[in-house]
Amino acid sequence: MAAISAQLASFKSFSSLLNDKKCSRFRCQIKSFGNQHSNWSVEFLSGKESVHLIRNSSPPISMAASAAGSAVKPAKKVCLFYCAETEVLAKRIAAESDAIELRSINWRTFDDGFPNLFIPNANGIRGQNVAFLASFSSPAVIFEQLSVIYALPKLFISSFTLVLPFFPTGTSERMEDEGDVATAFTLARILSHIPTSRGGPTSLVTFDIHALQERFYFGDTILPCFESGIPLLKNRLQKLPDSDKISIAFPDDGAWKRFHKQLQHFPTIVCNKVRIGDQRIVCIKEGDATGRHVVIVDDLVQSGGTLIECQKVLAASGATKISAYVTHGIFPKSSWQRFEHDNGGQPEKGLTYFWITDSCPHTVKEVKCKRPFEILSLSGSIAAALQV
């Protein structure tokens, strides 16, 4: 206040020089007044008028900019738990964002083989956003993970997200005879009964679910979020030296219906499987492979028989290179060994690239650094989904 009084005294002596005029004004701005940052105008008027201190209604530009900056939504902090199989992927997800903190679980067993599980520092996740990265690679590991999945929402957490990159059941399920059991529906019902957290129902993040109707198997107590690995493929194709010569081939109508809208900017080829006796013969239904680098796209692969037949037909039809992409490389009994590298542009011999994601951890370990396989990680997509 002493500094302001000194300024006002100075302004008063200056205003005495202006008394001979009918009306003279002098304005200045005081940037601070006490602890308040505001715009102030000091006005000197001639004659008998006194000095007026007038506060402007608009805030300083610096304050307005600060207020605008504070409107930016901060990243949501997430505690990410994982099972032994998904540890590598979990670390990649955490590396994508400082807002994701990894938390471990003690996966032990009793003498009789049943799970003996422990969540360290359970009180430390109260009020936190919690996620669990699961891998249902076999029936043997599903029960112990379900036990943790059911326990986490009960620890007074703010929200719970289950990340299950590959929804495993139903890959070969066809309800053709009375007595067939829909195991995909059973698993969906089990997940639909995950206890609600303080924030509400569980969110389920999964990628390229095999049978599209399976999204309707879940109950109202879970919120499925269906993601796709196709954006990863599109980014990879853009980096190829022959990206202008890419055509997309679908092994059947089902794959075309699922993915063609996401890949509509590429020329497409649709194949068809024809059953003759006990044999399935693949033929080209529409499209031209001549002189093109053809990429076969599907959601998953098991034995790989259909992809190999597609490769042979496309090579015979004039494709210069043939590659493949599947979101889920299951490859039971190491069937990935059936796929050879093309040895520099011999499409009849093998594939230039075979892209898979890291949704199936066991497969990633087996094919790592083995041509023609290349891993496209879901880590960035999962990290983004955890911010929803």
DRENROKE-812307 format. One record per residue (C-alpha): residue in one letter; x, y, z. Coordinates in pm, whole numbers, plus 50000, padded with zeros to 5 digits. Layout:
# residues N
(site "a" (X Y Z))
...
END
This chain:
# residues 388
(site "m" (50000 50000 50000))
(site "a" (50293 50236 50066))
(site "a" (50408 50198 49706))
(site "i" (50059 50280 49576))
(site "s" (50033 50587 49802))
(site "a" (50365 50711 49665))
(site "q" (50236 50663 49311))
(site "l" (49917 50854 49387))
(site "a" (50111 51145 49543))
(site "s" (50323 51163 49231))
(site "f" (50014 51162 49012))
(site "k" (49854 51444 49222))
(site "s" (50153 51673 49171))
(site "f" (50142 51596 48801))
(site "s" (49768 51673 48785))
(site "s" (49830 52022 48930))
(site "l" (50005 52107 48604))
(site "l" (49686 52032 48418))
(site "n" (49445 52249 48618))
(site "d" (49440 52523 48359))
(site "k" (49267 52294 48107))
(site "k" (48898 52220 48105))
(site "c" (48939 51849 48125))
(site "s" (49259 51655 48113))
(site "r" (49304 51284 48175))
(site "f" (49599 51064 48253))
(site "r" (49567 50685 48276))
(site "c" (49797 50416 48411))
(site "q" (49767 50049 48501))
(site "i" (49851 49901 48839))
(site "k" (49923 49532 48786))
(site "s" (49893 49434 49148))
(site "f" (49694 49555 49444))
(site "g" (49773 49365 49761))
(site "n" (49749 48995 49681))
(site "q" (49493 49039 49403))
(site "h" (49598 49050 49036))
(site "s" (49359 49288 48862))
(site "n" (49345 49570 48607))
(site "w" (49316 49912 48766))
(site "s" (49286 50254 48598))
(site "v" (49407 50569 48778))
(site "e" (49224 50875 48643))
(site "f" (49325 51240 48713))
(site "l" (49058 51498 48641))
(site "s" (49101 51877 48632))
(site "g" (48947 52138 48860))
(site "k" (48777 52020 49174))
(site "e" (48757 51655 49066))
(site "s" (48938 51413 49289))
(site "v" (49151 51114 49194))
(site "h" (48953 50798 49112))
(site "l" (49079 50442 49121))
(site "i" (48865 50232 48885))
(site "r" (48885 49851 48864))
(site "n" (48828 49701 48521))
(site "s" (48586 49407 48503))
(site "s" (48791 49193 48261))
(site "p" (49077 48980 48404))
(site "p" (49434 49020 48285))
(site "i" (49535 48826 47976))
(site "s" (49776 48615 48180))
(site "m" (49493 48511 48413))
(site "a" (49261 48434 48121))
(site "a" (49529 48218 47963))
(site "s" (49586 48042 48293))
(site "a" (49213 47975 48332))
(site "a" (49195 47837 47979))
(site "g" (49490 47610 48047))
(site "s" (49330 47475 48362))
(site "a" (49033 47356 48154))
(site "v" (49251 47086 47993))
(site "k" (49139 46749 48123))
(site "p" (49419 46576 48317))
(site "a" (49512 46217 48233))
(site "k" (49321 45957 48432))
(site "k" (49545 45770 48675))
(site "v" (49510 45394 48636))
(site "c" (49648 45107 48845))
(site "l" (49709 44821 48600))
(site "f" (49726 44464 48731))
(site "y" (49828 44175 48508))
(site "c" (49876 43800 48500))
(site "a" (50206 43623 48434))
(site "e" (50133 43578 48063))
(site "t" (50062 43946 48001))
(site "e" (50354 44093 48195))
(site "v" (50545 44197 47881))
(site "l" (50240 44362 47725))
(site "a" (50155 44532 48057))
(site "k" (50501 44690 48070))
(site "r" (50455 44819 47715))
(site "i" (50120 44970 47807))
(site "a" (50269 45143 48111))
(site "a" (50548 45282 47892))
(site "e" (50282 45453 47679))
(site "s" (50163 45682 47960))
(site "d" (50290 45817 48292))
(site "a" (49930 45793 48414))
(site "i" (49944 45411 48416))
(site "e" (50102 45247 48720))
(site "l" (50177 44874 48721))
(site "r" (50065 44669 49020))
(site "s" (50156 44303 49073))
(site "i" (49968 44004 49218))
(site "n" (50116 43705 49399))
(site "w" (50013 43406 49187))
(site "r" (50064 43105 49413))
(site "t" (49903 42764 49452))
(site "f" (49817 42542 49743))
(site "d" (49949 42188 49763))
(site "d" (49633 42058 49600))
(site "g" (49690 42281 49296))
(site "f" (49415 42534 49361))
(site "p" (49503 42905 49347))
(site "n" (49651 43079 49653))
(site "l" (49628 43443 49548))
(site "f" (49721 43768 49717))
(site "i" (49682 44134 49612))
(site "p" (49961 44334 49780))
(site "n" (49874 44672 49933))
(site "a" (49503 44627 49870))
(site "n" (49422 44933 50081))
(site "g" (49645 45142 49856))
(site "i" (49408 45113 49558))
(site "r" (49102 45246 49741))
(site "g" (48943 45524 49539))
(site "q" (49166 45446 49238))
(site "n" (49081 45359 48877))
(site "v" (49186 44995 48843))
(site "a" (49234 44772 48538))
(site "f" (49331 44408 48493))
(site "l" (49507 44276 48181))
(site "a" (49392 43917 48130))
(site "s" (49486 43630 47902))
(site "f" (49245 43338 47882))
(site "s" (49484 43127 47677))
(site "s" (49363 42798 47826))
(site "p" (49088 42677 48060))
(site "a" (49358 42606 48322))
(site "v" (49435 42975 48380))
(site "i" (49084 43118 48355))
(site "f" (48968 43028 48706))
(site "e" (49256 43194 48893))
(site "q" (49220 43512 48689))
(site "l" (48843 43520 48738))
(site "s" (48904 43500 49113))
(site "v" (49115 43818 49096))
(site "i" (48875 43986 48853))
(site "y" (48587 43930 49095))
(site "a" (48793 44049 49395))
(site "l" (48932 44379 49264))
(site "p" (48599 44569 49231))
(site "k" (48521 44494 49596))
(site "l" (48827 44683 49723))
(site "f" (48644 45020 49725))
(site "i" (48798 45124 49393))
(site "s" (48663 45411 49185))
(site "s" (48624 45211 48861))
(site "f" (48723 44875 48714))
(site "t" (48824 44786 48358))
(site "l" (48892 44433 48236))
(site "v" (49121 44423 47933))
(site "l" (49087 44089 47754))
(site "p" (49256 44141 47415))
(site "f" (49145 43802 47282))
(site "f" (48801 43671 47374))
(site "p" (48890 43302 47326))
(site "t" (48575 43092 47322))
(site "g" (48355 43047 47021))
(site "t" (48631 43050 46759))
(site "s" (48499 42724 46615))
(site "e" (48154 42719 46771))
(site "r" (47868 42632 46540))
(site "m" (47535 42542 46692))
(site "e" (47430 42280 46440))
(site "d" (47302 41990 46652))
(site "e" (47083 41969 46957))
(site "g" (47312 41941 47256))
(site "d" (47589 42170 47125))
(site "v" (47704 42395 47410))
(site "a" (47769 42765 47341))
(site "t" (48079 42819 47555))
(site "a" (48115 43178 47430))
(site "f" (47775 43258 47579))
(site "t" (47878 43088 47905))
(site "l" (48195 43298 47936))
(site "a" (48003 43615 47852))
(site "r" (47756 43541 48130))
(site "i" (48038 43479 48378))
(site "l" (48198 43813 48291))
(site "s" (47859 43984 48307))
(site "h" (47841 43900 48677))
(site "i" (48163 44074 48779))
(site "p" (48074 44276 49092))
(site "t" (48019 44645 49033))
(site "s" (48274 44887 49174))
(site "r" (48190 45216 49346))
(site "g" (48198 45379 49002))
(site "g" (47947 45142 48844))
(site "p" (47962 44847 48600))
(site "t" (48285 44693 48477))
(site "s" (48419 44803 48138))
(site "l" (48542 44520 47912))
(site "v" (48797 44604 47643))
(site "t" (48847 44338 47376))
(site "f" (48975 44335 47017))
(site "d" (48816 44197 46700))
(site "i" (48581 43952 46868))
(site "h" (48546 43650 46639))
(site "a" (48170 43615 46606))
(site "l" (48006 43955 46588))
(site "q" (47689 43827 46753))
(site "e" (47890 43757 47069))
(site "r" (47868 44125 47160))
(site "f" (47502 44062 47240))
(site "y" (47585 43778 47482))
(site "f" (47686 44021 47757))
(site "g" (47438 44140 48019))
(site "d" (47356 44495 48120))
(site "t" (47594 44481 48418))
(site "i" (47905 44504 48199))
(site "l" (48001 44763 47937))
(site "p" (48183 44598 47645))
(site "c" (48419 44819 47445))
(site "f" (48499 44654 47111))
(site "e" (48829 44770 46962))
(site "s" (49011 44664 46645))
(site "g" (49371 44601 46546))
(site "i" (49313 44716 46188))
(site "p" (49442 45073 46252))
(site "l" (49778 44918 46343))
(site "l" (49784 44736 46010))
(site "k" (49696 45053 45817))
(site "n" (49980 45243 45983))
(site "r" (50222 44964 45896))
(site "l" (50110 44947 45533))
(site "q" (50167 45319 45490))
(site "k" (50535 45268 45576))
(site "l" (50598 45001 45313))
(site "p" (50805 45105 45008))
(site "d" (50534 44965 44779))
(site "s" (50240 45111 44971))
(site "d" (50089 45235 44645))
(site "k" (50062 44876 44517))
(site "i" (49877 44724 44812))
(site "s" (49556 44528 44761))
(site "i" (49356 44371 45046))
(site "a" (49230 44014 45014))
(site "f" (48960 43864 45232))
(site "p" (48957 43484 45264))
(site "d" (48576 43470 45274))
(site "d" (48263 43684 45282))
(site "g" (48269 43691 45661))
(site "a" (48606 43865 45671))
(site "w" (48491 44109 45401))
(site "k" (48179 44203 45598))
(site "r" (48383 44255 45913))
(site "f" (48672 44462 45779))
(site "h" (48602 44611 45436))
(site "k" (48474 44945 45571))
(site "q" (48799 45004 45760))
(site "l" (49003 44917 45451))
(site "q" (48785 45068 45180))
(site "h" (49065 45290 45045))
(site "f" (49252 44983 44915))
(site "p" (49160 44773 44610))
(site "t" (48997 44456 44741))
(site "i" (48994 44091 44648))
(site "v" (48735 43854 44789))
(site "c" (48805 43482 44801))
(site "n" (48559 43202 44849))
(site "k" (48587 42853 44995))
(site "v" (48419 42580 44796))
(site "r" (48371 42239 44953))
(site "i" (48422 41944 44718))
(site "g" (48383 41621 44911))
(site "d" (48618 41640 45208))
(site "q" (48828 41912 45047))
(site "r" (48789 42289 45070))
(site "i" (48911 42469 44761))
(site "v" (48973 42843 44768))
(site "c" (48904 43052 44459))
(site "i" (48895 43424 44380))
(site "k" (48538 43548 44380))
(site "e" (48614 43908 44275))
(site "g" (48913 44138 44231))
(site "d" (49246 44125 44046))
(site "a" (49579 44032 44206))
(site "t" (49797 44093 43899))
(site "g" (50110 44295 43982))
(site "r" (49994 44373 44334))
(site "h" (50129 44323 44685))
(site "v" (49828 44142 44828))
(site "v" (49765 44141 45204))
(site "i" (49526 43873 45330))
(site "v" (49326 44005 45628))
(site "d" (49129 43807 45886))
(site "d" (49050 43827 46257))
(site "l" (49235 43514 46368))
(site "v" (49426 43209 46253))
(site "q" (49447 42862 46401))
(site "s" (49582 42586 46175))
(site "g" (49638 42832 45890))
(site "g" (49503 42604 45619))
(site "t" (49271 42864 45466))
(site "l" (49544 43131 45453))
(site "i" (49785 42895 45280))
(site "e" (49524 42807 45018))
(site "c" (49456 43178 44962))
(site "q" (49828 43238 44918))
(site "k" (49853 42970 44649))
(site "v" (49555 43105 44453))
(site "l" (49674 43466 44471))
(site "a" (50026 43370 44361))
(site "a" (49884 43180 44064))
(site "s" (49675 43487 43978))
(site "g" (49978 43715 43934))
(site "a" (50043 43871 44276))
(site "t" (50404 43989 44304))
(site "k" (50405 43972 44685))
(site "i" (50169 43819 44938))
(site "s" (50147 43906 45307))
(site "a" (49893 43831 45579))
(site "y" (49748 44000 45885))
(site "v" (49541 43856 46170))
(site "t" (49465 44025 46499))
(site "h" (49488 43700 46695))
(site "g" (49760 43449 46609))
(site "i" (49643 43144 46802))
(site "f" (49844 42872 46622))
(site "p" (49765 42568 46838))
(site "k" (50033 42298 46833))
(site "s" (50282 42547 46683))
(site "s" (50099 42554 46350))
(site "w" (50279 42883 46273))
(site "q" (50564 42666 46147))
(site "r" (50363 42601 45830))
(site "f" (50426 42956 45711))
(site "e" (50745 43017 45517))
(site "h" (50917 43339 45412))
(site "d" (50904 43422 45040))
(site "n" (51284 43463 45016))
(site "g" (51269 43797 44839))
(site "g" (50965 43803 44617))
(site "q" (50860 43445 44545))
(site "p" (50492 43453 44648))
(site "e" (50438 43090 44557))
(site "k" (50699 42994 44819))
(site "g" (50569 43193 45114))
(site "l" (50474 43530 45265))
(site "t" (50666 43857 45263))
(site "y" (50517 43955 45602))
(site "f" (50285 43789 45847))
(site "w" (50159 44052 46094))
(site "i" (49995 43955 46421))
(site "t" (49927 44152 46739))
(site "d" (50045 44060 47088))
(site "s" (49696 43954 47197))
(site "c" (49817 43592 47239))
(site "p" (50136 43609 47451))
(site "h" (50238 43244 47401))
(site "t" (50246 43287 47024))
(site "v" (50450 43608 47048))
(site "k" (50722 43422 47240))
(site "e" (50733 43144 46979))
(site "v" (50744 43355 46661))
(site "k" (50957 43645 46786))
(site "c" (51236 43728 46539))
(site "k" (51121 43450 46303))
(site "r" (51042 43551 45946))
(site "p" (50793 43627 45804))
(site "f" (50633 43718 46139))
(site "e" (50619 44072 46272))
(site "i" (50442 44183 46590))
(site "l" (50215 44489 46598))
(site "s" (50164 44579 46962))
(site "l" (49823 44667 47103))
(site "s" (49987 44862 47387))
(site "g" (49907 45209 47251))
(site "s" (49546 45116 47173))
(site "i" (49495 44968 47520))
(site "a" (49655 45269 47691))
(site "a" (49416 45497 47500))
(site "a" (49115 45278 47590))
(site "l" (49204 45304 47960))
(site "q" (49158 45680 47938))
(site "v" (48795 45650 47827))
END
